[in-house]
Amino acid sequence: MSFGDDVDGMGDRNEFLQQLVDCDELDEIEAGIVKRVIVKGEESLTGGQKFVFKRVLDQYVTEECPRHLYRIPWGEMYDFHDSVKCCWCERHDERISRE
């Protein structure tokens, strides 16, 4: 079991991983390993592949927003990675800009 498996299901995690592939965030080796995880699951990886996959997760996954301590669900993970703002940060910043 990996980080977030219990949060909101593997489907959302796989969608996030697919976003990383689709948006060319990963190099060729990382993308191949991530695609394998999406199709066959993390348990299908070898030792070296597991190391690379962990490195991808360490780089692109943030469990909790440092500003609001909001646990970031998989469905919001790519947007957080892209903007470094959770949904609470976005709402707060929008409210401040309107005032």
N, C-alpha and C positions, 0 to 999 in steps of 0.2 A: 504494500500500500504506500502511496506517495502523498505528499502534501496536498491537501484539498480534496482527497477522494471522498471524505465524509461531508464536505461542505455543501455542494449542490450537484453531485453526480458527475460521472465520467463524461457524459455528453457535452457538458459545458466546457470541461477541461479540454476535450478533444477539439471543440470549436475554437478555443483560444489557441491551441497548438496549430491548428490549421491557419489561423490568422497570421501567426508568425511565419509560416511557410509562404502563404499567399502574398504577404507584404515584403518578401525578400529580406527578412530580418536575420536569417540564418545562412551560414555558409553551406556548401554542397553536402558535406559530411553530416553536419547537424540536421539539415533538412531531411536527409535520407533516414536518419535515426528517428526523428520526430514523426515522419510519415509511417515508419514501421510501428511506432507506439500507437499511433492513431488506428492502424488497421489490426495489429496483432496483440497489442497490449504491452505494457512495460515488462511483464514477466518473460517476454520473448527475447529480450536483449541479453547480449553477452556482457562479460565484465567490462571491457573497454567501452562498449556502447552505453552501458549504464553510467559510466563516468562522464561521457560526453552529454548524455541526457540530463544528468544532475547539474552539469555546468550550465546547460541551457535554462533549466528551471531556476538555478541560482541567479542567473543574469536577468531573466525576464519576469520572474514571479515575485510579487511583494505580498506577503500575507496580510499586512495591516498598514493602513495609512498612518504615517508618522505624525501627521497633523491632528487627525481626529480619532485615531485609534480604532477606526472603522475596519472591520474584517472585509477584505475585498473579495467578492465572489468571482468565480471564473468568468462569468458573463461580462464583468466590468474590467477584467485584468488587462486586456490589451489597451483599452482607453487609458487606464491608469499608467501603464508603461509609457504610452505615447505622450500624455500630458502631465504626469506626476500629480494628478488630482483625483481623489475619490469623488463619488457622487455628492458627498457632503461638502467637500471643498468647492466643487462646481457651484452648488446652490449658494453657499456662503459668498463666494466671489461675485456671483451674479447679483445677489441682493445688495452687496456693497456698491457695485458699479451703478445700480439703479438709484441709490440714495444720493 
